[in-house]
Amino acid sequence: MSQLRRLPAVGHLLQESPLAELTGLYGREALRVQTTRVLDAVRAEIRTGIEDDQLAETIREIPDRVRAALEAEAPPLRRVLNATGIFLHTNLGRAPLPREVVADLADRLDAYCDLEMSLDTGRRSDRGRRVENLVRALTGAEAALVVNNNAAALALALSSLASGREVLLSRGELVEIGGSFRIPDILEASGARLVEVGTTNRTRLADYERAIRPGVSLVLKVYPSNYRIQGFVEEVDPATLADFAHRHGLPLLVDEGSGMLRAEPAPPLSRHQSFQDLIEAGCDLVCGSGDKLLGGPQAGLIAGRESIVARLRESPLYRALRPGRLVLTALDAVLRRHLAARPMPIAALWRDGEEHRRRVEGLADRLGGKVVRGSAYLGGGSAPEQEIEGWVMALTAPGDVAARLRQGEPPVVGYQREGRLFLDLRTVDPEDDQALAEAVERALARRS
Ligand SMILES: *Cc1c(COP(=O)(O)O)cnc(C)c1O
């Protein structure tokens, strides 16, 4: 019992340093709740038996335990240096926004803005119109619509066009994109029934023809972007499929996935059909993500025929899925950048000239590493998973260096192979080179 009486009171702990200093970070209520929990845990330890000197130590540790519990509950989001060479790293937030875009957003985000007001007439306007017009300009589509992500775009399209009806989809496109996103599940959640067409590796036009029946209301094509079937493979190209759908009076929806609005000259992308290509090929509706190849914020972009986009816009679900101004403002800036053909951060992946080599050499000299050939990837379950060759730095380092790098400040994520640590600077902003080198030095414990 006397041990229990040695415990400090909650109120006392909260008024004293060091917990008092945490009030500004977490608020008094959260601190009180967490401190009470920690004290309860210490009481439980006392009841199971604890030495007096051990108790003194435990009491001294109470503030640290409270802080750790609060941090573990809501760790702040941190800036990470991505040296993996995987540009769209799903675990690291996918596409980084161009720095100029972010800088340019500030004056519309810390104030009011004309999100839904026409400054000409003083009347209410449509919040999505600006970005929709930009998507139209970039893709040549009659109409466009923006929602929170591509999964939402698909759900909206399927529920508006095919709820209670049937949808034709090739068995080769019954994919899972990651993050528990499965095409058959989205179909089901949208109230549409799936009609599987063809086989996993080969689906021909004749298979679609055979599957046609009165309940069908939509033809769906999905880019299985994160895997590839090789060998004995056949699929129906979008133009042929659009022609087939139209002959049967059905619309064709293509889930392009990556948000590549216009053709890209970059080699691994040049064979990937863009929104513009797909619309030109006669697809009625195309959807894709805002935070993959487009390089914008998380969003779902939809482009296509006016009469069909209108049906999505009228759906009550659209009201639930439309983005807020943070996303619309960032998307607006990114789309304008594409319209002006200004470079996006992803362009750095193809950096393989002398200048890039010197940059990698500079880092390798400083850290005692070697410059070797290595592969970067687009990643993010996006577009082709082809390797993009280039110079990277390899470092012979103890096995725990990768973990220490991740846990350092700033956190650095590289990759390990055959006992070596690789850092690919193509996914690192050159302005971060100094911070990266210092972080590696600390992780190698050359410096404290
Ligand atoms: C990434 C992807 C999705 C999911 O997009 P989110 O924006 O993550 O919701 C859907 N379909 C395809 C083909 C994709 O590549």
The ligand as a MOL file (V3000), in Angstrom:
LIG
                    3D

  0  0  0     0  0            999 V3000
M  V30 BEGIN CTAB
M  V30 COUNTS 15 15 0 0 0
M  V30 BEGIN ATOM
M  V30 1 C -4.1970 2.6520 -59.0380 0
M  V30 2 C -5.3210 2.1020 -59.7790 0
M  V30 3 C -6.6110 2.1600 -59.2400 0
M  V30 4 C -6.9080 2.7520 -57.8920 0
M  V30 5 O -6.6940 4.1340 -57.9190 0
M  V30 6 P -6.7230 5.0060 -56.5590 0
M  V30 7 O -6.5180 6.4140 -57.0350 0
M  V30 8 O -5.6230 4.4740 -55.7130 0
M  V30 9 O -8.0470 4.8090 -55.9320 0
M  V30 10 C -7.6440 1.6270 -59.9900 0
M  V30 11 N -7.4260 1.0690 -61.1860 0
M  V30 12 C -6.1860 0.9950 -61.7450 0
M  V30 13 C -6.0190 0.3440 -63.0820 0
M  V30 14 C -5.0850 1.5080 -61.0560 0
M  V30 15 O -3.8700 1.4370 -61.5900 0
M  V30 END ATOM
M  V30 BEGIN BOND
M  V30 1 1 1 2
M  V30 2 1 2 3
M  V30 3 2 2 14
M  V30 4 1 3 4
M  V30 5 2 3 10
M  V30 6 1 4 5
M  V30 7 1 5 6
M  V30 8 2 6 7
M  V30 9 1 6 8
M  V30 10 1 6 9
M  V30 11 1 10 11
M  V30 12 2 11 12
M  V30 13 1 12 13
M  V30 14 1 12 14
M  V30 15 1 14 15
M  V30 END BOND
M  V30 END CTAB
M  END
